[in-house]
Amino acid sequence: MFPVGIDVSKNTLDLCMLYDGIKGRIKTRNIQNNRHSVENILRWLRLQHCGPEDVHVVMEATGFSGVFRLFLLVK
């Protein structure tokens, strides 16, 4: 299970995946916050050789949008 943090802003989503836990190896990505965000996140996860079932998504409670409710339902 890989933790993925998502910082949500009006225009962008900043993603950070921890590969080696606290050892410090990370992958990051900046994605536009629009109607294609979920597709782009899933595509990025596939490029990292994992799917929604392999990650634990963490994000701030503020700015929680409908697109991420859908993302969580897909999982």
GICOR-V112777 format. One record per backbone hydrogen bond with DSSP energy under -0.5 kcal/mol. NH is the residue of the N-H (numbers start at 1). CO is the residue of the C=O. Records with the same first field share a line. If there is no record, write none. Layout:
BEGIN
NH=CO ; CO
END
This chain:
BEGIN
2=54
4=56
5=16
6=58
7=14
8=6
9=12
13=31
14=7
15=13 ; 29
16=5
17=27
18=3
19=17 ; 25
20=25
23=20
24=21
26=24
27=17
29=15
31=13 ; 29
33=11
34=32
37=34
40=36
41=37
42=38
43=39
44=40
45=41
46=42
47=43
48=44 ; 45
49=46
50=45
54=51
55=52
56=2
57=55
58=4
60=6
64=61
65=63
68=65
69=65
70=66
71=67
72=68
73=69
74=70
75=71
END
